[in-house]
Amino acid sequence: AAQSCGGGGTAGEGPGASLLGQELGGRAGWSRGPDVARSLPTPDLGDQIVEYLENITAVGPRTVGSPENEILTVNYLLEQIKAIESKSSDAHKISVDIQRPTGSFSIDFLGGFTSYYANITNVVVKLEPRSGAKHAVLSNCHFDSVPNTPGASDDAVSCSVMLEILNTLSKSSDPLQHAVIFLFNGAEENILQASHGFITQHRWAKSIRAFINLEAAGVGGKELVFQTGPENPWLVQAYVFAAKHPFASVVAQEVFQSGIIPADTDFRIYRDFGNIPGIDLAFIENGYIYHTKYDTPDRILTDSIQRAGDNILGMLKYLATSDKLAKSFDYRHGNVVFFDVFGLFVLAYPARVGTIMNYIITAVTVLYLGKKILQPRNRAINYMKELSVAFSFTLLSWFSTLVTVLIVAVFISLIGRSLSWYNHFYVSIFLYGTAAAAKLILVHTLAKKFYYKNRNEQFLGEMFFDVSLLVWSIALVLITQLGLCSAFICAMWVAFPLLTKLLTYREFKQKGATIRFVIIYMLGMFIPYLYIMYLTWTIFELFIPIMGRSGTEIPPDIVLAAFILSSTVILSSYFLNFIYLAKSTKKTLITLTTVFGVTLILVCSGVFFPYSSDSANPKPKRVFLQHVSRRFYGLHGNLVKSDSGIWINGLDYAGISHITPHIPELNDTIKTNCEDKAPLCGFPWILPVHFLLRKNWYLPAAEISPTNPVHFKLLAKEQMPWDSTKLTFEVSGPSHMSLYIRPHEGSTLSSWSLGDGTPVANIGGDYFVFYAHGLQAVAWRFWIELKAAEKHSDGMVSLAIAAHYFFGEDQKSPQLYALMERFPNWTFPSGWVCTYDLFVF
């Protein structure tokens, strides 16, 4: 659950000292610019990290439980750590531990589910002074990847950077004050399992006072600080001082923690299960190829690696030499507003200071508007009346623009032309941006022509400026009251325009000074407009690719249209008054309408294809294909029904409509039907994302027989003294399995041996358990307790187990492989074999 504003020496010697040279200097203050002395990297930084990166990804996809993940990658990491240790200075001591934890926890992600892991792998390295250290800072990356992808950016590059940081720090002749623990996490893609195993079970975990989590939502680019805390302003201050290339925003933090983006990181585990403050960083550029086969080392620019290394090493050195780290819990007070200014430096200040500033700005605005009200009664009443009318016209223009743009978006969605802008971003601006701008201008032009006929233009211009000021002041107060740190945007959107207006008041009143007024006005608005466009572009860069993997239920055109509409309304706020100052808006309206009309025609005709196979800049369509054999058993163990097929999920709103012309048998005649009596409709979901992917397809196929089939046994059935029935099960099978539990009508699942003992239901009422194991795991045993009001002929509960074969000889069947080969080159089909078995007890 998101909280307000929070979640959460000398140069090394020798050729390996390839990151930063000099100890970071420190000075008081919250803003740190590029002029502050920082460590400088040597030229071979990128080369060394790239070598690590290429060697890690060379083993192929690193799925949990696979030899590539559990043996090859682990051995490579250990070899490099051993080589680093052999060259480290006498000032430091390096300790290495291989952890293979087993555990379980519940999480309120994707509607809520429970996770169980067995014998997964963590490689843990502690760098500390030779005399030892009581406190530590943690740096976390993960070396596992999702199936069928090389996982260069997510997250091999971060592990490569951490290896080089370990190399650099270990060679310094000056000992650190605190220890630095490097966690090379082997099971993050399994929904944060390895971090949970470390923070709840490892002996070094209790010494950790802060952490830095390195993640990816894209491939390369800048790494964005998108979560901090919770409530530890000193960590943001550390980033302000230590980051050489800052890129951070409290807006990103509040958006991410709102749950709008269906993703999570190890930050949550350290925060919720370790009660440790930290900073979450992620690459966000080019999310189109995130979690695809295109996520390769050659697509991550050396500049991205360089800046990440500079920033992360700078922060680790700062934290490992900070007196505050040892007393981090003493500094847990309040939240912080933070944002970078065009990547040059970070502005950060306590949220309570921001609240005071916001109310001062609001008070000044009230004084400005109040001066106009405190006039002779007739003039005051007239001003209030005119302000109310102008306010109404502004609201009308926003509402009518919203309706118009959404009608266009719904129409585009209904005719099957969604995502036409996915491969051509400018299309979204030409389609929805021009429609929004034209409608806004049209409404105000009509108001000027028919309602404000023959009215003084300067008066109207000033009146609509006051309306915008009033709207943003109201927004500022409301957002501040909600405790959101993003209110700083509203504060900026009030303070700069008000200051500009006061500076141009005399020019505004004088006729003939229009050009001078416009120049001064534009200069005064330059900073807030430039920052809003900078922030808007960052959000676009993050969200547009997400629309290609957000499921079949969220119409992406409506989402994007609403976002473009919001951006247009914000950016036009203080230019509405120019509509009333301008002599005519005819040419502007004709131009905007023409661009919109031409773009709409081109979109409807299908000119803009959503996907791209361009080798330099691919934007593939994502498709999951699972060759599944399903078996449904009755109460007495009899086989009631069975079938086999290739289950297909297109991960975006377009489904498989673009694929049908290439593979005709994949069409709407094979859409799936929900098995109402089976949990999650009787299909083998690897994660509980069924509510995001309600449209899927099932192509009949031959039965499959994995060499490592699932064995599901009821070991015991006990009647408990508290009038409940306890069922104990044992399951063995591949490294990834999903367990679904549905109590029948009249029965309730009261407790189980998973998580903290309290069952967590998913959306729809079924219970979802995600299971994974590393190498040599024993059979999984668990129990559940049910209470039934009365005996039912159809049993108390249905349990289904889905087994997923992500690697090895069982991963792909000949029929699955043949179908995947037929997919066009602008798709990324990810396939595997699985089984689904339903039992009733």
N, C-alpha and C positions, 0 to 999 in steps of 0.2 A: 504494500500500500504506500502510495507516494505521500511524503510529508511536505508541508509547505516549505519551499525553497531548499529542500534537501532530501537525500535518500534514506542520500548519502554520500687539498694537499699539493702535492707536486706532481708533475707529469710522470706518467708511467714510462718506463724505459724499455727500449728494445722494439722490434718491429710489431709486436702484438699490442702495443699501447696505442691503439688506433682510434680511440674515441676522444675524450676530452682531455685537455692538457693540464689546466691549472685549477686549483681549488676555487670553488665559487665564493665570491665576495658577498657579504650581506649588509643590508642597511635597512633602516626602518622605513615603513611606508607601504602602501597598498598597490602602487602602480610601478611597474618595472618596464622600462623601455629598452630598445636595442642598444643604447649607449652604455649600459652597465657591463662591467668586465665579466666575460664569460669564458668558459673553456673552449678551445678551438680544436676541431677534429683534424687528424692528419689525413692525407689523401687516400690511404689504403683502407679506410673504414668500410666503404661500400663494398670493396672487393672481398674482404674477409667475411662480412655478413652474407653477401651473395653466395659465397662458397658454402657456408653453412646451410643456407636456404636451399640451394640446388641439391645438396646431398640429402637433406631431409625429405624433400619432395620426390627425389629419384626413386625412393622405395615404392612409390605409388600411393593409392588411397590408403589412409591409416584409420580404418574403422576399429573401434574398440573390440578386443577379442581376437583380432587378426594377427598373424605373425608379423606383418608389416608394422603394426602399432606396438605390440607387446614385446617384440624381440628386436627387430631390425632398427627401429627408431630409438628404442631405449639403449641398445648397445652403442649406437652412434653417439648419442648424447653422453653416455658414460666415457667413451673414448676421448671426446673433446674436453670433457671436464677433467679427466685425468691428465691430459696434455697441458691444460691451463694450470692445474695444481702444480705440475712439475716445474713450471716457470714462475710461480708466484713468489712474491717477496717474503722475507722472514717476518715482516710486520703483521702478516695475516695467517689465519688458519682456515683451511677449507675442509668441511665435513660433508659427506655425501650419504644419502639414505634412499633406498628403494622401498617405497611403501606400497603395499597391496591391500587396501582396506575393503571391508564388507560392511554395508550399512543400509539404512532406509530412511526416507523422509518424505513429507508431503509438501506440496507447493501450490500456491493459488495462481498458477500460470496456465493458460489455455483452458480456463474453466475449472481448474483444480484437479490434480491427480497425485498419485503416490509413486515414488521411485524406489527401486531396490537394486543394489549393485553388489557384486561379489568378485573379489580378487582383481579389481581393476588396478591400474598402475600409476604411481606418481614418482617422478624423479625429483628429489629435494636436495638442494645444495645450500649450505650455510657458510657464508664468508664473515668472519669475525676477527677482532683483534687477537693476537697470540694469547693474551691474558684472559680472553673470553669476554662475553657481553651478556648483560641481563635482559636487554630489550632488543627488539628487531623490527625492521621494516620488511614487508613481503612484496616481491615482484612476481606476478602470476601471468603465465601464458599457457596455451594448451597445444600439444603436438598432434592430437588426434584430428581426423577430418571426417566430414560426412561421406557416406558411400559414393563411390564412382567419381570422386573429385580429388585433385592433388592438394588442395587446401594450402596454397602458397601464402595468401594474405590472411586466411583464417585457419590456422594462426601460426603457421610455420615461420613466417617472417618475424613475428614477435619473439618466438623462441630463439631465433638466430640473433636478433638484437640482444637478447638477454645473455646469450653465450659470450658475445663480444664485450658486453658491459662487465660481466664476471671477469673476463680476461683483463680488462683495463683496470678495474678496481683492485684486483689481486696483485697487480704489478706495482701499485703505488707504494712508495716507501713510508708514507704516513698512515698509521693505523686509523681505522674508523672508530668513532665513539660507540656506535651501536652495530649490531649484526645486520647483514642483509641476507634474507632468505629468498632463494630463487626456486620457485615451484614450477617445474615443467610437468604440466597437468595432463594426464593421459585419457581423460574422459569428460570433456566439456560438452561435446556435441551430443552426448547422452543426457542432455538437460542437467548439466552442472553437477554430475555425480562425483567426480574426482575432487573438486574443491570441497565438497561436503565431507568426503572421507578424510581429507587433510585437516580441515579446520576443527573437526569434531573428534579426531582420533590421534593425530600425530603429536608426538611429545614436544616438538618445537612450537606448536601452535600457540601455546599459552604465553610465549614471549613476544608475540607480534602485537605492535601498538598501532600500526597503520599499514595500508597496502596500496599498491598500484596494479590495476588490472588492465592487461593489454588485449584488445579485441579487434574485431573487424566487422563492418557491415558493408564493406566495399573492397575494392582492390587498389591499394595504394592511395596516393594523395596525402592530404593533411590528416593527422590523427586528432580527432575532436574530443575534448573533455566534455562528456555529456552526463556525468553523474559525479557528485562529490558528497562527502559527509558520511552519515547524517550529522548535522549540526556541529561541524568542526571547521570553523573559519580558518584556522591556522593551516589546514591542508591547502586551501585555495591560495593562501598567502605564500605557501611553499612553491606552488606552481607559478605564481606571479614572479617570485624571485628567481626561480631556477630554470624555467622554460625559455629556451632561446628562440623558439619559433611558436609563439602562443596561438592557440585556436581553441577557444572555450566559450561556452554560452550557458547561462542559467536557463535560457529559453529551451535549449535542447534537453536539459535535465528535466524540466517540468513537463515537456511533451512526452519524453520517454517514460517517465514515471506515471504518467496519466493512463498508460495502457493502450494508447492509440496504436502504437507499433507492436505487433505481435512477436516480441522477442524479449530475451532476458539474458543476463550475463552472470558470471561468477561473483560480481559485485553484490548481488542479492544474497548469496550464500554467506559471504564474509560478514555482511551487515547483519543479517537476520540470525544466523547460527553462531557467528563468532563475536557479534557485538563489537566489531572493529570498524573504525572509519577508514575511508579510502577514496581513491580517485579512479574513475573508469574512463579509459581512452579507447577510441576505435577509429580505424581508417573508414572513411565513408564515400570516397570517390569511386565511380564506376561500379555501382552496386548491381548493374545489369548482369555481371558475370560472377558475382558472389555465389558460392556454393554450386558452381558448375565446373565442367571440365576445362574451362578457359582460365581458371584461377591458377595460373602458372607463374613461376618466378620471373620470366622475361617481361611480364606485364607490370611489374612493380618497379617504378623508376628508382634509380639510385638516390635521387634527391629525396624521395619519400623515406627511404631507409635512413639516410643521413639525418634528416630532421627528427625522425623518431628516436634515433640513437642519441642525438644531442639532448632532446627534451627529457627522455627517460633517465639517462645517466645523470643529467643535471639534478633532477628531482631526487633520485636515490642518494646521491652524494649529499644533497642538502638535508634530507631527512635523517640519514645515517650519522650526521654530525650535529643534529639539532638537539638542544636541551629539551625542547617541547615534546619530542617523541617519547621520552621516558615518562612524561606526565600527560600523555595525550588525553586521558579522561578528564583531567582538570580543565582542559581547554574546550570541552564540549558545551558550548553555550551559544545559542542562537544560530541563525542561518546567515548566508552571505549572498549578496548580489554580485555577479561577476560576468564579464563579457570582454572579448578581445576587440580591439579597435583596428579593423582591417588587417589583422595578423601582425601588427606592429608591437603592441603591448596590451596588457590586460588591465582593465579597471575593475577593482573589487572593493567592496565596502560592506560593513555589517548590515543585515536586513533592517535592524532597528533604525540605523542611520538613514537608510533608504525610505523607511516609513515617514520619518520626520521630514525629509526632503520632499516627499510626495505631498504631504499635507501643507508644507510651506508654499509649494508651487500652486497647489489648489487655492490656498488663501489669497495669493497674489492675483490669481485669475478672478476670484470672487470680488476682490477690490476693483479690478479693471472693469468687470461687468457691472458691479454695484455702483460705480461712479456714474454710469449711464442711467441707472435706475433712479438714483438719488438726484433727480432733476425736478423742476416744477411738475406738478401732478399730471397735467395733460400730456406733457412730453414724455414723462415716465410711463404712463399708461400706453401711449402710442408706441413707444419702444418695445414694451413687453408684448404688445399685440403683434408687432412686426416680427419680433424675435420668435414668437410662437408659430406664426405662419411660415417663416423661413425654416424653422425646425421641422414643421410638418412636411414641407416640400422636400426637405433633405431625406426624411424617413421614407416618404413616398418614392423618391428616386431610388433609394436603396432597395426597397421592397419590390418595386417593378423590375429593377435590374436583376434581382435574385430570381424572380419568377421567369423572366425571359431567358436567362442563362441556363437555369435548370431545365426549362422546356427543351432547349437545344440539346442539352446533355442527355436527357431522357430519350429524345428522338434518336440521337446517334446510337444510344445503347439498344433501343428496340429494333433498329434496322441492321444490327450486327456489325457496326463499324466502330466498336469500342477500341481504345488503345491505338487509334490511328496516329497519335502523337508520340507513342512509345519509342519509335525509332527516329522521329522527327519532332524534337521538342518545340520548335518554332510554330508547328501546326496548332498546338494548344493555345498559344498567344494569339495567333491570327484568327482562331475560331472563337474562343471564349473571352479573351482579353478585349478584342475589338467589339464584340457584342456588348460586353459590360460597359466599356467606355462610351460607346455610341448611345446606349440607353440612358446612362447618367446624363450625358450632355443633352439628349433630346428632351428629357423631362424638365430640366432647368431652362432650356431654350423656350419650351412651350410656356413655362411659368413666367418667364421674362416677357414673352410676346403678348400673352393674354391677361395675366393677372397684374403684372408689374408694368403695364404699358405706360409709357411717358414718365416713369419714375426716374429719379436721379441715380445715375450709374454708380457714382462713388458711394452713395448711401447703401445701395444694394450689395456692392462689393464688400463693404464693411460689415453689413448685417450677416452675410453668409460666412464671413470669416469668424464672426462671433459665434455663430452656430457650431462651426467645426471646433472652435475652442471649448465651447460648452460641452459638446459630445465627448471630447477626449478627456475633459476634466471629470465628467461623470464616470467614464470608464476607469480613469486613474483611481478615483475613490473606491469604486467597487472592487477592482482587482487588488488594491492595497488591503481592503477589508478582508478579502479572501485569503490573505497571507501569501500571495504569489509574488515571487521576486521579479517575475517578468513585467511587473508594473513599471519598471524603469523605462520601458519602451513608451508607455503612455506619458510618463513624466517628460521624456525627451520630446514627445509629440505635442506637449503643451508649452514647455519652457522656451524652446527655440522659436516657434511661431510667435509667441507672445512678445518675446524680446525683439524679434524682427519687426513686429507691428509697431511697437513703441518707438523703435528707431526710425521707422518710415512714416510715422503718423503725419508729420508735416508735409512730406512729399505726396502722400496719399490724398490729402485735402486740397492740394494745389492742382488745378487743371493745367495741363500742358507739361506736367512733370511725370507723365506716365512712363516714359522710357527709363528715366532715372529710378523711379519707384520700382519698376519691374526688375531692374538690375540689382538693386539693394535687396529687394524681397527674395530674389532667387539665391543670392549669396547667403542670406540669413538662413534659408531653408536647405542649403546645400548639404550640411553635415547630417541632419536627421534623415533626409531623403537618401543620401548615399548609404547611410548605415542600414536603413530599412531595406534597400535593394540588396545590400550585401547579405543581410540576414535572410531575406526572401530567397535569394539564389541558393544559399546553404540548405534551406529547407527543401527547395525544389530538387537539389542534387541528391538529397537523402530519400525523399518520398517518391519521386517518379519511378526509380527502379523497383521500389517495394510494391508498386501497383502491378508489377509483372509476376508477383508471387503472393498476392493477398487473397487468393481463393476465388471461387465462382459466385459468391454471394454479395460481394461488395462491388457495386458498379463504379469502376475507376473513373469514368468520365464525369460522373456526378461529384465524386470526391475532388477531382482536379478542378472542375469548373467552380466548385464552391471555394476552393483555395485561391484560384485566380481572381474570382469575384472579390474575395476578402482583400487580396493584395491591391486590386484596382481601387476599391473603396478607400483603403488606407492611403494609398499614394495620391489619390485625387482630393483628399480631404481639404487641403488648403489651396486647391486650385479651382474649386467650384466658383469662388468669387470672381475668377477671371472670365467665366461664362457671362456674368452680368456686366463686366467691364468691357468685354469685346464687342465690337460693332456687329459681327456676324459669326455664326458657327456653322454656316452652310457647307463650306468647303471641307471642314473637319468631319462633319457628319457624313457627307458623301464619300469621303475617302475611307472612313472606318466601315461604313456599310458595304462599300464595294469590296474591300478586303475580306470582310466577313462572308459576304455572299459567294465570292469566288472560292474561298476556302471551304465553305459548306458544300458546295457543288463537288469539289475535288474529293472531299472526305466521303461523301455519299457514293461517289463513283468508284471508290476503292483505290484511288491513286496512291494513297499513303499506306503502304504495307507496314504492319506494326513491328515486324521482327527483321533481324539482319544476320547474315552469315559472314559479313565482312571480317576477314581474318584480323585486321588491325583494330576493329572496334565492333565486336559481335554483340548483338542484343538478342539472345535466343529465347525461344518459347520453352518453358519448362514443363515436362511431362513425366509423371511417375507411372511405371508399368510393373505390376506385380503378378507373376504367374502363380496362381493360388489353387490349391485343392482344399475344398471345404467339406467337412463332415459334421452332421448334426445328429446327436445321439438323444435317445429318449430317457425317461426316468429309470428304466430298468437296464440301461446300457445298450439297447438295441439301436442300430443305425436307422434313423428315420429318413435321412435325405443326404445326398452327396452330389457334388458337381465340381468341375474344374474350369478355369478360364483365366484370361489375362484381364486383370482389373486395372482400369486406366483412369488417372486423375490429371486433368490439365490444371496447372496451378494459377491460372488467371481467369478473368471473367469470360473470356472468349471460348473457354472449354476446348473442344477439339474441332471447332468449325473450320479452322484454317487447314487442318490436317486431312479432313475427309476427302478433298479432291486428289490428294496424293495416295491415300490408303482408303479406298471406297468402303471397305467393310467396317471402318470405324465411323459410325454414323449414329443418329439418334434412335435407330431401331434397337440398339443394344444398350440403351440407358438402363441403369440398375434400378431394381425395385427393392425397397427396404423390407428386410425380414423383421416384421413387427415384434415377434416374440424373442428375438435374439438381441443381445447387447450390441449397441452401435450398429444396428441394422444388419448384423451378420457379416461384416467385412473386416479384413485384417489391418486396421489402422495401427501404424507404428507409434503415432502420438495422437492425442485426442483433439484432432483438428476437423472432425466431422462436421461441425457447425460452420466451418469456413468453406468446405468443399462438398456441398450437397449434391452437385451434379457430377456423376461419374458414369463410367461405361464398363461393360463386362462382356468380353469377347470369348465365346466358348473355345476351349483348348483342351489338349490331352492332359490326362492325370499325371501328376509328378510324384516322384518317390525319393525324397532327399536321403542321403546316406546316413545322416544324423537326425533321425526323426524325433518328434516330441514324445516323451513318455509322461503321462499325467495319471497319477494314482491318488485315490482316496485311502489314506493310511488309517484313519480312525474317525469314528463318529461317537461323540459323548454327549450325554444329557447332563447339563450342569445344574447344580443346586439352585441357582437363581433363575430357573425356568428358561434356559436358552440351550440351543444345540450347538456344539462345537465340532467343526469339521476340520480335520488336518489333512493336508495334501502334500505331495511331493512331485516336483516337476523337473525334468531334465530335457535339454535340447540345445539349440544353437546359442550364440552369444547374445542375441537380441530376441526378446519375447514380450508380448503384450498380454496382460491378463485383464479380462472384462468380467465384472460381476453385476448381476441384476437380481436383487431379491424379488420374489414373486409377490403378487398382491396379498396383503395380509401379513407379510414377513418384513422384518427390518434387520439390517446389518448393524449390530450393536457394537462390536469390537473386532479387532484382528491383530495379528502379530507384526503388522507393518507400520512404518512411520512412528508416530508417538502413541499408537494404539487406538486412536480415534479415526474411524473411516471418513474419508473426504470424497463426497460425491461430485461427479462432473456434471456439466450442463446436460440436462435431460434426465438426471437421476441415476444413471449407471455409474459404476465405480471403475476407475481405470488405474492399472498398475503397470508401470514401465520397468522392465527387468533387463539387466545386462550383466555379463560377466567377462572377466579376462581369461587368462589361460588356467587350465587345471582347476576349475571351480567344481565344488561338490554339488550334488543335486539340491535344488532349492526347496526348502520346506517352509510352509506357512500354515496358519490356521485362521479361520474366521468363526465368529459366533453370530448366530441368528436367533431372533425371537419371532415366533409365529403365534398369532391369536388363536388359530385353530388348524387342524390338519387339512391339507389340501391334496387332492388326487394328482395334481400336476407338480407336486414337489414344492420345496421352499425357495430354491435359488437356482439360477442358471449361471454357469461359469464357462467362459470361452477363453481359449489360449491360442494366440497367433504367434507363429514362429517365423522369424525373418532371417534369411540367409544372405548376408551382405558380402560375403567373400568366399573364396575357395571353390571347389568343384561343384558345390550345390547352388552357387549364386545365380547362374543363368541356365535355362533349359534351351534346347535347340530351337524350339518354336518361339520363345521369347527373344532369343538372339536374332532370329530371322526377321521378326516383326520390327525390332529396333533398327535393323539395317535399312529398312524401307522408309524410315522417317526422313523428311527433308533436312538439308544441312543447316537450316535456320532454327532447328529445334535442339533442345538438350534432353533426350530421353534417358532417364535414370531407371534401370530395371533390376529386379531381384526376384527370387523365388520365395514363396511363403506358404504356410499352411494355416488353416483355421479349423479348430475343433471345439464344438459346443457340447457341454455336458449339463445334465439336470440332476439335482440331488434333493 
